[in-house]
Amino acid sequence: MAQSWKLTVRVGSKVTTERFASLDAALDAMAHRLDASSGDAHRDTARVFHRRIDPVAQVAVRAEVAGPQRFLAKVTAGVDLRGDASAEAWTGRVSKQVVQPHRGETAVDALRRVLTAA
């Protein structure tokens, strides 16, 4: 059975899913989808009851890779585009650990570095 990496992109209520044969192909597609969705990332400050939610605290677009197994993937990681257009890479299925980018790295590049080193 060939390895299979799943890319899931959530923009608001719209969810798209694709499968790729390699992690590199999935991460390349992730970078492309995030670039295409960056215009949808801007958010205004939201108010819920008496709580104020700043744009940096709102996830506008989430791109997630999982694999290489189809069920109970060993790797779950992704990039969140925040409402202020900043990007944050993370790993983990239940509890997420933020991936800090090195100088000059994009969030997807930082994620690629961490996932290929493992």
N, C-alpha and C positions, 0 to 999 in steps of 0.2 A: 504494500500500500504506500503510495507516494505521500510525502509530507504535504500538508495543506495549512496555509496561513490565512486567517480570516481578517479582513479589514471591515470595521463597522464605523460609519460616520454618521453622527447625529447633529443636525442643524435644526434647532427648534424641535418641532414634532416630527420632522421628516428623518427617516432612518434608511440608509442604504448599506448593503452588505455585499462584499465581493470576496472571492477566494483566489489565492495566488500560490504558485508552486514553491516560491522561496521567500525568505524574510526580506531580502533586498528589494524584490519586486513589490512586496506589500508596503515597505517603507517609502519607496519611490512614489507609489500611488498615493500614500498618505500625504506626502509633501505636496503633490499636485492638488489633491482635494482640499487641503488646508489653504493653499494659495487661492484656489477658486472660491472658497467660502469666506475669505478674510473680509470681504465687504459686508457680510452678514453678521460680523462679530461685534459691531459697535452697539452698546446698550446705554440707556440712560439710567440714572439712579432710580431704583425701584423702592416702593414703600409697601410693606405688608404689615397690616395692623399698625403698631407703633414702631416698627423696626425699619431702619433704612438700610438698603443693600446697595453698596457702591458698585460701579461697573467692574472693578477689579475682582470682586467677589462673585460675579456671575459668570457661569460657563455658557458661552454662546454657541460654541461648536466643540464637539468632542470626537476625536478620531482614535480608534482603539484597534490594536492588533492582538490576535490570540492564536496560539499554535504551539508546536506543529501538529499536535493531535486534534482531531475533530471534537472529541468529547474530553472534558476536564483538561484543557490545554495547560501545558507546563508553563507557558509564558503568557502573561497578560500585561500589556503596557499601552501607553497612548500619549496623546498630546491634547491639552485643553486650550482653546482660544478663549480668552477672557473678554468681558465686555469693554475693556479699555484697549483691546487689540493686542494685548500681551499674550505670549504663549508659554505654557508650562508643561514639560514632559514629566511623566510619572511611570512607575512600575508597580505591580501588585494587583491582586484580584480583589481582596477584601479590604486590606489597609494599603493605601497608596503611599509610596515613597517618592518624593520629588527628585527628579534628576537635574542636577545643577549643570548648566552648559558651561563649557570653557569659553574663553574669549574668542569671539568671532564665529561661534557655533550657533546654528539655529536649534530650535527645540527638537526637530526631527533628527538632526545630526547628533545631538547629545544622546537621544534615545538609541540611535543606531550604534553609537560607540559603546553604550552600556550593554546592549543586547548581543552584540557580536563578541564582546569580551567575555561573556558568561559561558 
